[in-house]
Amino acid sequence: FPQTYHIRATTAAAEQERIIAVMDAYAEGDGPALEAAEITATGGQAVRLKRDGVAETVLIRDADAEVASLDGIDTDGRLASVARGADGQVARWLLQGGTRLSIDGQQVFASDMPCDAAAQYAAPGADALVQVKPSAPATVNLRLPVRPRVVMAAAPDAPETAQPAKVRRDDRRARLIVDTETVLWVNPALDLPTPLEPLTMTVRDGDGEHEVALPTAIADNGEIIAYGHFVDPREQGVYDFAAEGAELLVQDRWDQSVSVKGDDAVSAPWREAAEIYVRYAPGAEPVVTATLRDSYSGELVNLLRNGSFEEGSPDYPPRTWTISHPRQMGYTWPFWSQEDATDGVSCLKFVRPEVYMTLTSQPMRLRTGGTYTLRFMARGDATVAKATVSGQLGSAVEVPIEPSDDWRAYEATVEMQPGYTTVRFGMGSGGAPDQVLWVDDVQFGRVE
């Protein structure tokens, strides 16, 4: 869990200090990929960010300054950002709440009304993409990296609605009136209004070969995305997905930690209601295949998130699990622990509370009813402990947990109804006050 910190200035000099916070979203397994440094600017504050060979300067104008400037960037906006590639050329820019932005002495954006605007040059789907959101109908002047032969205007997130824009052109300059938030596609690589054909994915499993049609759409940068929402395989298991020249994402409905993303080829679990995405450049339609590597036939397909308790923060319950109690208790709850796990390196340590307390899983929304199985390992000297599955229309099962010095396997089956379902572990008063319940390797699902 994030911790809360308070910063208090205690000297006259410190009262004038300010903090610029830079937030970077990244995959947990990859670690942060951002380098940040604060730099001095005229009329504002600035931060320089570096990632994958792209250097981005973010300029924040002071409230009492009319213009902010730094390294060839001049603007009256509240914020401006300019990103340059390894060759020093501008790759993209952004303006928030301003009427003008100049880069290296050239005015790339000017308007008679304050606007939010952003541009990406050499985008996959066009020579340039420019998005403008005016505060009121505005006359906008743009300087583009190329001569605008064709300019199409579309609503955000709806490139298929694109229509030819009424633009006055002069070499690399364009002038037009923008009434509402609009995306300008400069020399697009696609005929935007023409519907796209689905992309075919060939699936090879234990029953042979079949095809799945993936609908397609245009992404915000002009790339093509083929997608399948809630796609069920004929045979659940681990598949090798391949699409040369494309980015692949296999997103698991039940446990996001097992979702896999990569280029050209990935191996990923394909279970019921998965989402599959294939992203590629216009004109580069890839051959997409999914080949079964390891079948789940005869196995329990676990739908429970973090049932092995491998994810968590010290001194708190395991991640995605929540506690419930009547607030009449001493300082104790179910802890994320690395003591003597039977599966992986972490497990659940539940110290006896003063009153009954439960630890509840992240809810699962079962798509179909039928026979489901709960399995888990437990040990400890707890005398009042149980596991419970609760679903719709009274579908439920309780499994008492007996004291045991060694890890002991538990299993129960239950007829479930579709809908909201949880797994809970409860422990109450009774016996010595230092009783401990250990739980690990919790699984809930159907046997294929």
Stockholm file with secondary structure:
# STOCKHOLM 1.0

chainA/1-448         FPQTYHIRATTAAAEQERIIAVMDAYAEGDGPALEAAEITATGGQAVRLKRDGVAETVLIRDADAEVASLDGIDTDGRLASVARGADGQVARWLLQGGTRLSIDGQQVFASDMPCDAAAQYAAPGADALVQVKPSAPATVNLRLPVRPRVVMAAAPDAPETAQPAKVRRDDRRARLIVDTETVLWVNPALDLPTPLEPLTMTVRDGDGEHEVALPTAIADNGEIIAYGHFVDPREQGVYDFAAEGAELLVQDRWDQSVSVKGDDAVSAPWREAAEIYVRYAPGAEPVVTATLRDSYSGELVNLLRNGSFEEGSPDYPPRTWTISHPRQMGYTWPFWSQEDATDGVSCLKFVRPEVYMTLTSQPMRLRTGGTYTLRFMARGDATVAKATVSGQLGSAVEVPIEPSDDWRAYEATVEMQPGYTTVRFGMGSGGAPDQVLWVDDVQFGRVE
#=GR chainA/1-448 SS CCCCCCCCCCSHHHHTCCCCCCCCCCCTTTCCCCEEEEEEEBTEEEEEEEETTEEEEEEEECTTCSCEEETTEEECSSEEEEEECTTSCEEEEEEEEEEEEEETTEEEEEEEEEEEEEEEEEETTEEEEEEEEESSSEEEEEECSSCCSCEEEEETTEEEEEEECCCEEETTEEEEEECSCEEEEEEESSCTTSCCCCEEEEEEETTEEEEEEECEEECTTSCEEEEEEEECCSSCEEEEEEEEEEEEEEECSSCGGGCEEEEEEEEEEECTTEEEEEEECTTCCCCEEEEEEEECTTSEEECCTTTTCCSBCTTSCBTTCEEECCSCSCSCCEEEECSSCSSSSCEEEEECCSSCEEEECCCEEESSCEEEEEEEEEEESCSSEEEEEECGGGCEEEEECCCEEEEEEEEEEEEECSEEEEEEEEECSCSCTTCEEEEEEEEEEEEC
#=GC SS_cons         CCCCCCCCCCSHHHHTCCCCCCCCCCCTTTCCCCEEEEEEEBTEEEEEEEETTEEEEEEEECTTCSCEEETTEEECSSEEEEEECTTSCEEEEEEEEEEEEEETTEEEEEEEEEEEEEEEEEETTEEEEEEEEESSSEEEEEECSSCCSCEEEEETTEEEEEEECCCEEETTEEEEEECSCEEEEEEESSCTTSCCCCEEEEEEETTEEEEEEECEEECTTSCEEEEEEEECCSSCEEEEEEEEEEEEEEECSSCGGGCEEEEEEEEEEECTTEEEEEEECTTCCCCEEEEEEEECTTSEEECCTTTTCCSBCTTSCBTTCEEECCSCSCSCCEEEECSSCSSSSCEEEEECCSSCEEEECCCEEESSCEEEEEEEEEEESCSSEEEEEECGGGCEEEEECCCEEEEEEEEEEEEECSEEEEEEEEECSCSCTTCEEEEEEEEEEEEC
//
